[in-house]
């Protein structure tokens, strides 16, 4: 019967399907892999997005803390300096809420006064701030402006950093506030602790950039980004984002990670399987093509041989080279034999064509299987009367007389098996045919004493066009279709054909046909497992010791 592979080949679909099976999965996984890798590359960008949003929130928080300082206007004149000093002192009196620890008020390049949060603050005035106040002059721009002064100095206690925010009036007045690092750090930590990042796998923190490089210790979360909490004020206070290795990625990242793992685990096997399948299909098709070439060669030879014989004998008779009536009859017999041989070959090819195209029809009619096989054996003996060899038939009593089967199809199977048995028997051309019943199946067994079949070839011999590569088989005519046709006929009857063989010990082919009576198939599940023992009990004696009651 035609396989999907054959139908695809006939429609010229095999190679497009093979290419599709390999190329499409590969392209899909390549596209997804590219997209996934791109997502992985862009993942740091998502981290930076979270960091930008956190930094913006921190900047707003610092600006909110600075708002009361900006609300105190710098002096617009020397007389206004007293007012500025009073407001500064009033602000510093609120010790708990005060963001500043010192304030410098100046006007016209002169220091008007200094206010401290506590009297215990005995630090010297920073020269940078005093120099800044002295450098101020009236400006043309209207309103007040802000300027930040960050100071770093090395002292006995180590590196000290201070941040000053100056609000300058256009007339030259100024208030310089020293911002408390403790207050800013506390406010930022409170902000970060309650801030919700979009990526749940990230953790935000506030730290000093001086100790940032010492925080990446083994076993800690990976640092993925950091930035100053404020672009101007206390730039050494930084915000950090760390990726928790034990945390699950959320939203799209969870889905992306899972799919990427699935693709990584299954992608390669899928492509490999598709590639192997495509290669197998192509190799199988190449094998089929080689077999078809051999088939055409064999059929051509098989057709040419009888045609040559027929032509030769017809020319001999036409030219009158043979006068003896017996020799003339012998020529006629040879022509008839070759014509029959040619007809059998053509029938083989036509039958195979019908099976291949699934148009073979079977005529299931009640009949006596033993009688059909007996007639077929007699026909085969008549065809091989000029050939050395012996065929013995044993019909085991008890066969049903009304089992349904296609008589012509069964006859063709028996002829195929007998022909192979004689052709591959070598010098000992002795063939035994047995017909019987095993539980709910009928069987036809053809056994020979020929060259035998290797176990590796016992399944392949049923493939179309296949012939065992042996010296003897190469000398034997044949198309390689007989066993293929026989197997398909057995399957059409709901049965099968099996082979038992060993090198140098002959072969035994058995056709199993379920007993069908009145359109009902009765087949025992246990029959197949007990076939060997049942058949052995039915086995007749060897030909040399044939039982007297055995049917010829």
C-alpha positions as CSV (number, residue, x, y, z in Angstrom):
1,X,0.0,0.0,0.0
2,X,1.1,3.5,-0.6
3,X,2.8,5.1,2.4
4,X,2.6,8.8,3.2
5,X,6.2,9.1,2.1
6,X,5.4,7.7,-1.3
7,X,2.4,10.0,-1.7
8,X,4.5,13.0,-0.7
9,X,7.1,11.9,-3.2
10,X,4.6,11.5,-6.0
11,X,3.3,15.0,-5.3
12,X,6.9,16.4,-5.1
13,X,6.3,17.4,-1.4
14,X,9.0,15.4,0.3
15,X,11.8,17.8,0.1
16,X,9.7,20.9,0.8
17,X,8.3,19.1,3.9
18,X,11.8,18.1,5.0
19,X,13.1,21.6,4.6
20,X,10.1,23.0,6.4
21,X,10.6,20.5,9.3
22,X,14.2,21.7,9.8
23,X,14.2,25.3,8.7
24,X,11.0,26.6,10.3
25,X,11.7,25.4,13.9
26,X,15.2,26.7,13.6
27,X,14.1,30.1,12.3
28,X,11.4,30.4,15.0
29,X,13.9,29.5,17.8
30,X,16.5,31.8,16.3
31,X,14.0,34.7,16.2
32,X,12.9,34.0,19.7
33,X,16.5,33.6,20.9
34,X,17.4,36.9,19.3
35,X,14.4,38.6,21.0
36,X,15.2,37.0,24.3
37,X,18.8,37.9,24.2
38,X,17.7,41.5,23.3
39,X,15.5,41.5,26.3
40,X,18.3,40.3,28.4
41,X,20.5,43.0,27.0
42,X,17.8,45.6,27.7
43,X,17.2,44.4,31.3
44,X,20.0,46.7,32.6
45,X,18.0,49.5,30.9
46,X,15.0,48.5,33.0
47,X,17.2,48.7,36.1
48,X,18.3,52.1,35.1
49,X,14.7,53.1,34.7
50,X,14.0,52.1,38.3
51,X,17.1,53.9,39.4
52,X,16.1,57.1,37.6
53,X,12.6,57.1,39.2
54,X,14.1,56.4,42.7
55,X,16.6,59.2,42.2
56,X,13.9,61.6,41.1
57,X,11.9,60.8,44.3
58,X,15.0,61.3,46.4
59,X,15.7,64.7,44.8
60,X,12.2,65.8,45.4
61,X,12.5,64.7,49.0
62,X,15.7,66.7,49.5
63,X,14.1,69.7,47.8
64,X,11.2,69.4,50.1
65,X,13.6,69.5,53.1
66,X,15.3,72.6,51.6
67,X,12.0,74.4,51.1
68,X,12.0,76.1,54.6
69,X,15.5,77.3,54.0
70,X,14.6,78.8,50.7
71,X,11.6,80.6,52.3
72,X,13.9,82.8,54.3
73,X,14.9,85.6,51.9
74,X,18.5,86.8,51.9
75,X,19.0,90.4,53.0
76,X,18.3,93.0,50.3
77,X,20.3,95.7,52.1
78,X,22.5,96.3,55.2
79,X,19.4,97.3,57.2
80,X,17.7,94.1,56.1
81,X,20.5,91.9,57.6
82,X,19.0,92.1,61.1
83,X,15.7,90.7,59.8
84,X,17.5,87.9,58.1
85,X,19.4,87.1,61.3
86,X,16.2,86.9,63.3
87,X,14.5,84.6,60.9
88,X,17.6,82.3,60.7
89,X,17.7,82.2,64.5
90,X,14.0,81.4,64.7
91,X,14.4,78.5,62.2
92,X,17.4,77.1,64.1
93,X,15.5,77.2,67.4
94,X,13.5,74.2,66.2
95,X,16.2,71.8,66.9
96,X,14.4,68.6,65.9
97,X,13.2,69.7,62.5
98,X,16.1,71.9,61.5
99,X,17.9,70.7,58.4
100,X,20.8,73.2,58.9
101,X,23.4,73.2,61.6
102,X,25.0,76.6,60.8
103,X,23.9,79.7,58.9
104,X,26.0,82.6,57.5
105,X,24.4,85.9,56.7
106,X,26.2,88.4,54.5
107,X,25.6,91.7,52.7
108,X,27.7,93.6,50.2
109,X,30.7,91.3,50.5
110,X,30.7,91.5,54.3
111,X,29.8,88.8,56.8
112,X,26.8,90.1,58.9
113,X,26.7,87.2,61.4
114,X,26.8,83.5,62.1
115,X,24.2,81.4,63.7
116,X,24.7,77.8,65.0
117,X,22.3,75.1,65.9
118,X,24.0,74.5,69.2
119,X,26.5,76.4,71.2
120,X,28.7,73.3,71.4
121,X,29.6,73.7,67.7
122,X,33.0,75.2,68.0
123,X,34.2,74.4,64.5
124,X,36.1,77.1,62.6
125,X,34.3,78.9,59.8
126,X,35.2,77.3,56.5
127,X,37.4,79.6,54.4
128,X,35.6,78.6,51.2
129,X,32.3,80.0,52.6
130,X,33.9,83.2,53.8
131,X,35.6,83.7,50.5
132,X,32.3,83.1,48.7
133,X,30.6,85.8,50.8
134,X,33.4,88.3,50.1
135,X,33.2,87.7,46.4
136,X,29.5,88.6,46.1
137,X,28.6,91.8,44.3
138,X,25.2,93.3,43.2
139,X,23.8,91.5,40.1
140,X,21.5,92.6,37.3
141,X,19.4,89.5,37.4
142,X,16.2,89.9,39.4
143,X,15.2,87.6,42.4
144,X,17.4,85.2,44.3
145,X,19.5,82.3,43.1
146,X,20.8,79.2,44.7
147,X,24.3,77.9,44.7
148,X,25.7,74.8,46.4
149,X,29.2,74.6,47.9
150,X,30.5,71.1,48.6
151,X,33.7,71.0,50.7
152,X,36.1,68.1,51.3
153,X,39.0,68.5,53.8
154,X,41.3,66.1,55.4
155,X,41.6,66.5,59.1
156,X,42.9,64.6,62.1
157,X,39.7,62.5,62.1
158,X,40.0,61.7,58.5
159,X,38.2,63.0,55.4
160,X,35.4,65.4,56.3
161,X,32.7,66.5,53.9
162,X,30.4,69.4,54.3
163,X,27.6,70.7,52.0
164,X,26.5,74.4,52.0
165,X,23.5,75.8,50.2
166,X,23.7,79.6,49.5
167,X,20.7,81.7,48.6
168,X,22.0,84.9,46.9
169,X,20.0,88.2,46.5
170,X,20.6,90.3,43.4
171,X,21.7,93.2,45.7
172,X,24.5,91.1,47.1
173,X,22.8,89.7,50.2
174,X,23.3,86.0,51.0
175,X,22.4,83.3,53.5
176,X,24.6,80.3,53.4
177,X,23.2,77.2,55.2
178,X,25.3,74.2,56.2
179,X,23.0,71.2,55.6
180,X,23.0,68.4,58.1
181,X,24.2,65.1,56.5
182,X,22.5,63.2,59.3
183,X,19.1,64.7,58.6
184,X,19.4,64.2,54.8
185,X,20.6,60.6,55.2
186,X,17.8,59.8,57.6
187,X,15.1,61.3,55.3
188,X,16.5,59.4,52.3
189,X,16.6,56.1,54.2
190,X,13.0,56.5,55.3
191,X,12.0,57.3,51.7
192,X,13.9,54.2,50.3
193,X,12.5,51.8,52.9
194,X,8.9,52.6,51.8
195,X,9.6,53.0,48.0
196,X,8.1,50.2,45.8
197,X,10.2,49.4,42.7
198,X,8.6,48.1,39.5
199,X,11.0,45.1,39.6
200,X,10.4,43.1,42.7
201,X,13.7,41.4,42.4
202,X,15.6,44.7,43.1
203,X,16.5,46.1,46.5
204,X,17.2,49.8,47.0
205,X,19.5,51.3,49.7
206,X,21.3,54.5,50.7
207,X,25.0,54.5,51.3
208,X,28.2,56.5,51.1
209,X,30.2,56.3,47.9
210,X,33.4,55.9,49.9
211,X,32.3,52.5,51.2
212,X,30.4,51.4,48.1
213,X,33.3,49.4,46.7
214,X,33.5,47.4,50.0
215,X,29.9,46.4,50.0
216,X,30.1,43.9,47.1
217,X,31.0,41.0,49.3
218,X,30.7,37.3,48.3
219,X,27.2,36.0,48.9
220,X,25.6,39.4,48.8
221,X,23.1,40.6,46.2
222,X,24.6,41.8,42.9
223,X,25.0,45.6,42.5
224,X,23.3,46.6,39.3
225,X,23.3,50.4,39.6
226,X,23.9,53.4,41.7
227,X,23.6,57.2,41.5
228,X,23.8,60.3,43.7
229,X,20.7,60.9,45.7
230,X,20.8,64.6,44.6
231,X,22.7,66.1,41.6
232,X,24.2,69.0,43.7
233,X,23.8,68.5,47.4
234,X,25.9,65.9,49.2
235,X,26.7,64.0,46.0
236,X,28.6,61.4,48.0
237,X,25.3,60.1,49.3
238,X,24.3,57.5,46.7
239,X,21.3,55.3,46.0
240,X,22.1,51.7,45.1
241,X,20.1,49.0,43.4
242,X,20.9,45.3,44.1
243,X,19.5,42.2,42.4
244,X,18.4,39.6,44.9
245,X,19.7,36.2,43.5
246,X,17.1,34.3,45.4
247,X,14.2,36.5,44.4
248,X,11.9,35.6,41.5
249,X,11.6,37.9,38.5
250,X,8.1,39.4,38.2
251,X,5.7,40.1,35.4
252,X,7.2,39.8,32.0
253,X,10.6,38.9,33.3
254,X,9.2,35.7,35.0
255,X,7.6,34.7,31.7
256,X,10.7,35.6,29.7
257,X,12.9,33.6,32.0
258,X,10.6,30.5,32.0
259,X,10.2,30.5,28.2
260,X,13.9,31.0,27.6
261,X,14.7,28.0,29.8
262,X,12.1,25.9,28.0
263,X,13.6,26.9,24.7
264,X,17.1,26.2,25.8
265,X,16.1,22.8,27.2
266,X,13.8,21.7,24.4
267,X,14.9,23.8,21.4
268,X,18.0,21.8,20.5
269,X,16.4,18.4,20.8
270,X,13.5,19.6,18.7
271,X,15.7,20.9,15.9
272,X,17.9,17.8,16.2
273,X,14.8,15.5,16.0
274,X,13.4,17.4,13.1
275,X,16.8,17.3,11.3
276,X,17.2,13.5,11.9
277,X,13.6,13.0,10.7
278,X,14.2,15.0,7.6
279,X,17.5,13.2,6.9
280,X,15.8,9.9,7.5
281,X,13.0,10.8,5.0
282,X,15.6,11.9,2.4
283,X,17.7,8.7,2.9
284,X,14.6,6.6,2.7
285,X,13.5,8.3,-0.5
286,X,17.0,7.8,-1.9
287,X,16.8,4.1,-1.0
288,X,13.4,3.9,-2.7
289,X,14.8,5.6,-5.8
290,X,17.7,3.1,-5.9
291,X,15.2,0.2,-5.5
292,X,13.1,1.5,-8.3
293,X,16.1,1.7,-10.6
294,X,16.9,-1.9,-9.7
295,X,13.2,-2.8,-10.2
296,X,13.1,-1.2,-13.7
297,X,16.3,-3.1,-14.6
298,X,14.9,-6.4,-13.3
299,X,11.6,-6.0,-15.0
300,X,13.3,-5.0,-18.2
301,X,15.4,-8.1,-18.0
302,X,12.4,-10.3,-17.0
303,X,10.4,-9.0,-20.0
304,X,13.2,-9.2,-22.4
305,X,14.1,-12.9,-21.6
306,X,10.7,-14.5,-22.4
307,X,10.2,-12.1,-25.4
308,X,13.6,-13.2,-26.8
309,X,12.7,-16.8,-26.4
310,X,9.3,-16.4,-28.0
311,X,10.8,-14.5,-30.9
312,X,13.5,-17.0,-31.4
313,X,11.2,-20.0,-31.5
314,X,8.7,-18.2,-33.7
315,X,11.4,-17.4,-36.2
316,X,12.6,-21.0,-36.1
317,X,9.1,-22.3,-36.9
318,X,8.5,-19.6,-39.5
319,X,11.7,-20.4,-41.4
320,X,10.9,-24.1,-41.3
321,X,14.1,-25.1,-39.6
322,X,12.3,-27.7,-37.5
323,X,10.5,-30.5,-39.4
324,X,10.0,-33.1,-36.7
325,X,6.4,-32.9,-35.3
326,X,7.7,-33.6,-31.8
327,X,10.2,-30.8,-31.9
328,X,7.6,-28.5,-33.4
329,X,5.3,-29.3,-30.4
330,X,8.3,-28.7,-28.1
331,X,8.7,-25.3,-29.6
332,X,5.0,-24.5,-29.1
333,X,5.3,-25.7,-25.5
334,X,8.3,-23.4,-24.9
335,X,6.5,-20.4,-26.5
336,X,3.4,-21.1,-24.3
337,X,5.6,-21.4,-21.1
338,X,7.4,-18.1,-21.9
339,X,4.0,-16.5,-22.6
340,X,2.7,-17.7,-19.2
341,X,5.9,-16.4,-17.6
342,X,5.4,-13.1,-19.2
343,X,1.8,-13.0,-18.1
344,X,2.8,-13.8,-14.5
345,X,5.3,-10.9,-14.5
346,X,2.7,-8.5,-15.9
347,X,0.2,-9.6,-13.3
348,X,2.8,-9.0,-10.6
349,X,3.4,-5.4,-11.8
350,X,-0.3,-4.7,-12.2
351,X,-1.1,-6.1,-8.8
352,X,1.6,-4.1,-7.1
353,X,0.4,-1.0,-9.0
354,X,-3.2,-1.5,-7.6
355,X,-1.8,-2.1,-4.1
356,X,0.4,1.0,-4.3
357,X,-2.5,3.2,-5.4
358,X,-4.9,1.5,-3.0
359,X,-7.4,0.5,-5.7
360,X,-7.0,-3.3,-5.2
361,X,-10.4,-4.9,-4.6
362,X,-10.9,-8.2,-2.9
363,X,-13.7,-10.7,-3.5
364,X,-14.3,-12.3,-0.2
365,X,-16.3,-15.5,-0.7
366,X,-16.9,-18.7,1.4
367,X,-14.6,-21.5,0.3
368,X,-12.3,-24.4,1.2
369,X,-8.8,-23.1,1.8
370,X,-7.3,-26.6,1.6
371,X,-8.9,-27.2,-1.9
372,X,-7.7,-23.8,-3.2
373,X,-4.1,-24.5,-2.0
374,X,-4.3,-28.0,-3.5
375,X,-5.3,-26.6,-6.9
376,X,-2.6,-24.0,-6.7
377,X,0.1,-26.5,-5.9
378,X,-1.0,-28.7,-8.8
379,X,-0.9,-25.7,-11.1
380,X,2.6,-24.8,-9.9
381,X,3.8,-28.4,-10.4
382,X,2.5,-28.3,-14.0
383,X,4.4,-25.1,-14.6
384,X,7.7,-26.6,-13.2
385,X,7.5,-30.0,-14.8
386,X,10.8,-29.2,-16.7
387,X,12.4,-28.0,-13.4
388,X,14.1,-30.3,-10.9
389,X,12.4,-30.2,-7.6
390,X,9.6,-31.6,-5.5
391,X,6.6,-30.0,-3.7
392,X,4.6,-32.0,-1.1
393,X,1.3,-30.8,0.3
394,X,-0.2,-31.7,3.7
395,X,-3.7,-30.6,4.5
396,X,-4.5,-31.0,8.2
397,X,-8.1,-32.2,8.7
398,X,-10.6,-29.9,10.3
399,X,-10.4,-26.8,8.1
400,X,-13.7,-24.9,7.9
401,X,-15.4,-25.3,4.6
402,X,-17.2,-21.9,4.6
403,X,-14.4,-19.5,5.7
404,X,-14.4,-16.3,3.7
405,X,-11.3,-15.3,1.7
406,X,-10.3,-14.1,-1.8
407,X,-9.4,-17.2,-3.7
408,X,-7.5,-15.5,-6.5
409,X,-5.5,-13.4,-3.9
410,X,-4.6,-16.5,-1.8
411,X,-3.7,-18.4,-5.0
412,X,-1.3,-15.6,-5.9
413,X,0.3,-15.7,-2.4
414,X,0.9,-19.4,-2.6
415,X,2.4,-19.1,-6.1
416,X,4.7,-16.4,-4.9
417,X,5.9,-18.4,-1.9
418,X,6.4,-21.6,-3.9
419,X,8.3,-19.7,-6.7
420,X,10.6,-18.2,-4.1
421,X,11.1,-21.5,-2.3
422,X,12.2,-23.3,-5.5
423,X,14.3,-20.4,-6.8
424,X,16.3,-20.0,-3.6
425,X,16.6,-23.7,-2.7
426,X,19.9,-24.3,-4.4
427,X,20.5,-27.9,-5.3
428,X,18.0,-29.4,-2.7
429,X,14.8,-28.2,-4.2
430,X,12.4,-29.8,-1.8
431,X,9.4,-27.8,-0.6
432,X,6.7,-28.7,1.9
433,X,3.3,-26.9,2.0
434,X,1.0,-27.3,5.0
435,X,-2.5,-26.0,5.4
436,X,-4.3,-26.1,8.7
437,X,-6.2,-24.3,11.5
438,X,-4.6,-22.9,14.6
439,X,-7.3,-21.9,17.1
440,X,-9.3,-19.2,15.2
441,X,-6.9,-18.7,12.4
442,X,-6.1,-20.7,9.3
443,X,-2.5,-20.9,8.1
444,X,-0.6,-21.8,5.0
445,X,3.0,-22.8,5.6
446,X,5.7,-23.1,2.9
447,X,9.0,-24.5,4.0
448,X,12.1,-25.2,2.0
449,X,15.7,-26.4,2.5
450,X,17.3,-23.5,0.8
451,X,20.0,-21.0,1.6
452,X,18.1,-19.4,4.4
453,X,17.8,-15.7,5.4
454,X,19.9,-13.7,7.8
455,X,18.0,-12.3,10.8
456,X,18.9,-8.8,9.7
457,X,17.1,-9.3,6.4
458,X,14.1,-11.1,7.6
459,X,12.0,-8.0,8.0
460,X,13.4,-6.1,5.0
461,X,12.5,-8.9,2.6
462,X,8.9,-7.7,2.7
463,X,9.9,-4.2,1.6
464,X,9.1,-3.4,-2.0
465,X,11.9,-3.9,-4.5
466,X,14.2,-5.3,-1.8
467,X,16.3,-8.3,-2.6
468,X,19.0,-9.9,-0.4
469,X,22.4,-9.1,-1.7
470,X,23.7,-12.6,-2.1
471,X,25.5,-14.2,-5.1
472,X,22.6,-16.7,-5.5
473,X,19.9,-14.1,-5.4
474,X,21.7,-12.0,-8.0
475,X,21.6,-15.0,-10.4
476,X,17.9,-15.5,-9.8
477,X,15.4,-13.6,-11.8
478,X,12.8,-11.6,-9.9
479,X,11.3,-8.1,-9.3
480,X,11.4,-8.0,-5.5
481,X,7.6,-7.6,-5.4
482,X,6.4,-11.1,-4.6
483,X,6.7,-10.9,-0.8
484,X,5.5,-7.3,-0.7
485,X,2.3,-8.3,-2.6
486,X,1.9,-11.4,-0.3
487,X,2.1,-9.3,2.8
488,X,-0.4,-6.8,1.6
489,X,-2.8,-9.5,0.6
490,X,-2.5,-11.1,4.1
491,X,-3.1,-7.7,5.7
492,X,-6.2,-7.2,3.6
493,X,-7.5,-10.5,5.0
494,X,-6.9,-9.2,8.6
495,X,-3.9,-11.5,8.9
496,X,-0.1,-11.4,8.4
497,X,2.8,-13.3,7.0
498,X,5.7,-14.4,9.2
499,X,9.1,-15.9,8.4
500,X,11.4,-18.3,10.4
501,X,14.8,-18.9,8.9
502,X,18.4,-19.6,9.6
503,X,21.4,-19.4,7.3
504,X,22.0,-22.6,5.5
505,X,18.9,-24.3,7.1
506,X,16.1,-23.2,4.9
507,X,13.1,-20.9,5.5
508,X,9.5,-21.3,6.6
509,X,6.9,-18.7,5.5
510,X,3.5,-18.8,7.2
511,X,0.5,-16.9,6.1
512,X,-2.1,-16.3,8.8
513,X,-5.7,-15.7,7.8
514,X,-8.4,-15.1,10.5
515,X,-11.4,-17.3,10.1
516,X,-14.3,-15.2,8.8
517,X,-17.7,-16.8,8.8
518,X,-20.9,-14.8,7.9
519,X,-19.0,-11.5,7.9
520,X,-17.8,-12.0,11.5
521,X,-14.2,-12.1,12.5
522,X,-13.4,-14.4,15.4
523,X,-9.8,-14.1,16.5
524,X,-8.5,-15.3,19.8
525,X,-6.0,-13.0,21.7
526,X,-4.2,-16.0,23.0
527,X,-3.9,-17.8,19.7
528,X,-0.9,-15.8,18.6
529,X,1.1,-16.4,21.8
530,X,0.5,-20.2,21.4
531,X,1.1,-20.5,17.7
532,X,4.4,-22.3,17.9
533,X,3.4,-25.0,20.2
534,X,0.0,-25.6,18.4
535,X,1.7,-25.8,15.0
536,X,4.3,-28.2,16.3
537,X,1.5,-30.6,17.4
538,X,0.1,-30.3,13.9
539,X,3.4,-30.8,12.1
540,X,3.3,-33.9,9.9
541,X,6.2,-36.4,9.7
542,X,9.2,-35.6,7.5
543,X,8.7,-36.3,3.8
544,X,10.7,-39.5,3.9
545,X,8.4,-40.8,6.7
546,X,5.1,-39.4,5.5
547,X,2.0,-40.8,7.2
548,X,-0.1,-43.0,5.1
549,X,-3.2,-40.8,5.6
550,X,-1.5,-37.6,4.6
551,X,-3.0,-35.9,1.6
552,X,-0.7,-35.4,-1.4
